[in-house]
Amino acid sequence: MMCCKKLVQLLGRHSFIGGRAIILGGVTIGERATIGAGAVVTKDVPAGAVVAGVPAKPLN
Protein backbone atom coordinates (compact mmCIF):
# COMPACT_ATOMS: atom_id res chain seq x y z
CA MET A 1 0.00 0.00 0.00
CA MET A 2 1.36 3.44 -0.92
CA CYS A 3 1.26 6.38 1.44
CA CYS A 4 1.11 10.02 0.36
CA LYS A 5 1.95 13.13 2.36
CA LYS A 6 -0.45 16.01 2.17
CA LEU A 7 1.50 18.95 0.76
CA VAL A 8 0.37 22.37 1.89
CA GLN A 9 1.05 25.62 0.06
CA LEU A 10 0.91 28.86 2.01
CA LEU A 11 0.35 32.14 0.20
CA GLY A 12 0.93 35.45 1.97
CA ARG A 13 -1.36 38.46 1.64
CA HIS A 14 -0.92 40.86 -1.29
CA SER A 15 1.26 38.39 -3.22
CA PHE A 16 1.24 38.27 -7.02
CA ILE A 17 1.69 35.12 -9.08
CA GLY A 18 2.31 35.54 -12.81
CA GLY A 19 0.58 33.45 -15.43
CA ARG A 20 1.67 29.82 -15.91
CA ALA A 21 3.86 29.92 -12.80
CA ILE A 22 4.29 26.54 -11.10
CA ILE A 23 4.57 26.37 -7.31
CA LEU A 24 5.61 22.99 -5.93
CA GLY A 25 3.91 21.51 -2.88
CA GLY A 26 5.11 22.55 0.56
CA VAL A 27 6.43 25.92 -0.64
CA THR A 28 5.52 29.07 1.31
CA ILE A 29 5.14 32.43 -0.46
CA GLY A 30 5.69 35.45 1.82
CA GLU A 31 3.55 38.58 1.97
CA ARG A 32 3.94 41.04 -0.93
CA ALA A 33 6.10 38.56 -2.86
CA THR A 34 6.02 38.55 -6.67
CA ILE A 35 6.41 35.40 -8.76
CA GLY A 36 7.26 36.00 -12.43
CA ALA A 37 5.25 34.47 -15.26
CA GLY A 38 6.34 30.92 -16.09
CA ALA A 39 8.52 30.60 -12.99
CA VAL A 40 8.99 27.23 -11.28
CA VAL A 41 9.11 27.85 -7.52
CA THR A 42 10.93 25.02 -5.72
CA LYS A 43 11.89 26.79 -2.47
CA ASP A 44 10.22 29.18 -0.03
CA VAL A 45 9.97 32.81 -1.17
CA PRO A 46 10.55 35.43 1.57
CA ALA A 47 8.24 38.39 2.10
CA GLY A 48 8.71 41.21 -0.40
CA ALA A 49 10.92 39.17 -2.75
CA VAL A 50 10.66 39.17 -6.54
CA VAL A 51 11.53 35.81 -8.12
CA ALA A 52 11.54 34.52 -11.69
CA GLY A 53 13.06 31.80 -13.83
CA VAL A 54 13.36 28.03 -13.92
CA PRO A 55 14.05 27.35 -11.11
CA ALA A 56 12.88 30.63 -9.59
CA LYS A 57 15.68 32.83 -8.22
CA PRO A 58 15.53 36.25 -6.52
CA LEU A 59 15.80 39.29 -8.80
CA ASN A 60 16.23 41.95 -6.12
N, C-alpha and C positions, 0 to 999 in steps of 0.2 A: 504494500500500500504506500502511495506517495503522500508526502506531507508538504504543504505550501505555507509559507509565511505570508501574513497580510502586510503588504507594503503601504505605508501611509505617506502621502505628500502633504506638506504644510506650505501654505501660500500666505505671505504677509499682506497687510493692508496696503493699498495704493501701489501695488506691483503691476508691471506691464509685461505681458508675454506676447512676443511677435508671432506672426502667422507661421504655421508649420514647425514651430519649435517642439522639441521632444524633451520631456522631463522624466527621467528614470525614477522608479519607485524608491521611496525612502529619502528623497532629496527635499531639503527645506529651502524655501525662497524667502529671504528677509523682506522687511517692509521697504517700500519705495525702490525695490530692485527692478532692473530692466533686463529682459532677456531678448536678444536679437532674433529676428526672423530666421528660421531654419536652424537655430542652435540646438545642440544636443547637450543637455545639462546632466552631468554625471556626478557632480559633487555639490554640496551645499553652497548657496549664494548668500553672502552677507548683506545686511541691510544697506541700501543706497548704492549697491554695486551695479555696474553695467557690464554684462557679459555677452559674448557672441562667439560663433565659430563651432567647429566640430573637432574635438570636444570644446565646450564653452570655456572661454578664458576671460579674465577681467580686462576691460579696455581702459579703465581709469585708475 
